Structure formats: C-alpha cells, structure tokens
Amino acid sequence: MAQGNNAKILFYATNWCPDCLRAKRIMEREEVDFQEINVDIDKEAEAKVKQLNNGNRSVPTIIFPDGTQLTEPSGSELREKLRSLT
C-alpha cells in the first residue's frame, strides 16, 4: 500500500464509506500501489468522479493503470481485477 504522487492506481473514496473501507483493505492486503483521493476534501476529485459516473458521486471509483475503471466493485470483482494487473 502506498499513497503518493507516483502511485499507479487512483482510488477515489471517502473516510466514512463502508465500501471504500473494504476496497482499501483489499488493496492493502494485495499490496498494490495506490493513491487515495478523498472526494470530501478534494472538490476537483469529486467533480472527476461525477464526470466518470454520469453525474453520480459514486465511491469507491478506482482507476487502473490500463485505463479501466471500477465503480463500487464487489470484493471479488476488485480482487480479480488486481490479480489481472500482475
């Protein structure tokens, strides 16, 4: 797990969202490099999430290095995607 400017996965989330917390735990367990962006704090990030999700502020929204996106993925969907990146 990592948070920083060189992270490969962009993880748009909030601190209070149960789905976000679950997704974060999965990515930490899988030891993937990601940058967490809190849409409650970063209004530009909130606008980006809305743009990506047809006007909805849906979190977690996760953007992968291959350009694909998962929005509100189940645990199994997220784990499958993370494994496909290796």
C-alpha positions as CSV (number, residue, x, y, z in Angstrom):
1,M,0.0,0.0,0.0
2,A,1.2,3.5,-0.7
3,Q,-0.1,7.0,-1.0
4,G,1.9,9.3,-3.1
5,N,2.3,11.1,-6.4
6,N,3.8,8.0,-8.2
7,A,1.0,5.6,-7.3
8,K,-0.4,3.6,-10.2
9,I,-4.0,3.2,-9.1
10,L,-6.2,6.1,-8.3
11,F,-8.6,5.4,-5.5
12,Y,-11.4,7.9,-5.1
13,A,-13.1,7.5,-1.8
14,T,-14.4,8.9,1.5
15,N,-13.4,8.1,5.0
16,W,-16.9,7.1,6.1
17,C,-18.0,4.9,3.2
18,P,-18.1,1.2,4.1
19,D,-17.5,0.0,0.5
20,C,-14.4,2.3,0.4
21,L,-13.0,0.9,3.6
22,R,-13.5,-2.6,2.3
23,A,-11.8,-1.8,-1.0
24,K,-8.9,-0.1,0.7
25,R,-8.4,-3.2,2.9
26,I,-8.4,-5.5,-0.1
27,M,-5.8,-3.3,-1.9
28,E,-3.6,-3.2,1.2
29,R,-3.8,-7.0,1.5
30,E,-2.9,-7.4,-2.1
31,E,0.0,-4.9,-1.6
32,V,-0.8,-2.8,-4.6
33,D,0.5,0.7,-5.0
34,F,-2.4,3.2,-4.9
35,Q,-3.1,6.9,-4.3
36,E,-6.1,7.5,-2.1
37,I,-8.1,10.7,-3.0
38,N,-10.7,11.8,-0.6
39,V,-13.6,13.4,-2.5
40,D,-15.0,15.0,0.6
41,I,-11.8,17.2,0.8
42,D,-10.8,17.4,-2.9
43,K,-13.6,19.1,-4.9
44,E,-11.8,18.6,-8.2
45,A,-11.6,14.9,-7.5
46,E,-15.4,14.9,-6.6
47,A,-16.1,16.6,-10.0
48,K,-13.9,13.9,-11.7
49,V,-15.9,11.1,-10.0
50,K,-19.2,12.7,-11.1
51,Q,-17.8,13.0,-14.7
52,L,-16.8,9.3,-14.7
53,N,-20.1,8.1,-13.3
54,N,-22.8,10.0,-15.2
55,G,-23.2,12.8,-12.6
56,N,-23.2,10.4,-9.7
57,R,-20.8,10.8,-6.7
58,S,-20.2,7.1,-6.6
59,V,-17.4,5.8,-4.4
60,P,-15.2,4.0,-4.4
61,T,-14.2,4.8,-8.0
62,I,-11.0,3.1,-8.9
63,I,-8.9,4.0,-12.0
64,F,-6.3,1.4,-13.0
65,P,-3.0,1.9,-15.0
66,D,-4.6,0.3,-18.0
67,G,-7.2,3.0,-18.2
68,T,-10.1,0.8,-16.9
69,Q,-12.3,1.8,-14.1
70,L,-14.3,0.0,-11.4
71,T,-17.1,1.8,-9.5
72,E,-18.4,0.4,-6.3
73,P,-16.9,-3.1,-7.1
74,S,-17.7,-6.1,-5.0
75,G,-14.7,-7.6,-3.2
76,S,-14.4,-10.4,-5.7
77,E,-14.5,-8.0,-8.7
78,L,-11.8,-5.9,-7.2
79,R,-9.6,-8.9,-6.3
80,E,-10.0,-10.3,-9.8
81,K,-9.0,-7.0,-11.4
82,L,-6.0,-6.6,-9.1
83,R,-4.8,-10.1,-10.0
84,S,-5.2,-9.4,-13.7
85,L,-2.7,-6.5,-13.4
86,T,0.2,-8.7,-12.3
